[in-house]
Amino acid sequence: MQSPKTPIQEIKAPLFDEKGIKFFVKRDDLNHPVVSGNKFRKLKYNLEQARLEGHNTLLTFGGAFSNHIYAVAGAGASFGFKTISIIRGEAHETLNPTLAFAQSQGMHLHYMDRETYRKKSEPEVLEQLESQFGKCYILPEGGTNQLAIKGCTEIISEIDQDFDVITCSVGTGGTISGLIAGLNGAKKLIGFSALKGDFLKTEVNVLLQEIGVDKLNNWSIQTDYHFGGYAKIKPDLIRFIREFERAHSIPLEPIYTGKMFYGLFDMIKNDFFERGTTIMAVHTGGLQGNAGFDFRKLE
């Protein structure tokens, strides 16, 4: 999987002029027609490793609306792997857009009850899956592991525009860990949590310890813009997304990127950033998730 260098787009707004801010977007949503954004980054080296180990089947885990499931299905079809997904919960008679796409790409959908799913990383469950499906290359839920983080570090080396602060949305912590490693202590990094609570900083620190870059303190995670928690949305967020798209012709989704951009605009409005600051916001894709629910009715 060759990583295309995605464009950097400057966006302008009266708010930025008023506050003396320059604002750029790293358009990683444009890096692949199906496996877009951070999912492409996370899968790149994992697929290379799967090939090296002689695997022709990828097995992974996720919920019924998982962007990761969507991406793995697309990657398998694009790069010649069979794919199996272990879906949390009961089977769906009518597949939602995410699962319908996955199945259309040849992915085998296997449903697992929630109690067993909570134990999915335990040896007995993995042994049972191997007995049922044979030896597969296993990708974790959300796709975050050391190889995924390695892929995300490359975002930094592609940026040839100077900046003071770089930002990303945060779910499992893989993307922000890669950015932290790529920065290696330079600049500042702010992650915007899509989940309620302050546990993500601990999880990111664990990931950084695993890759040996845990002594860096130039990053933080903003937890004020989750809108109630993962996959929770509110009318203010949807209105912002629509206005942003109309003004800048950049599509967003309300689970991750919409929350990050909303948070950035709010922080700029409230003078969080000094005049003269240049912000680089990483657009991590995930736009296929928009097909999973109709949020226009909340406008």
Summary of the structure (lengths in Angstrom):
residues: 299
radius of gyration: 19.1
end to end distance: 38.9
largest distance: 62.2
contacts: 992
relative contact order: 0.17
helix: 44%
strand: 17%
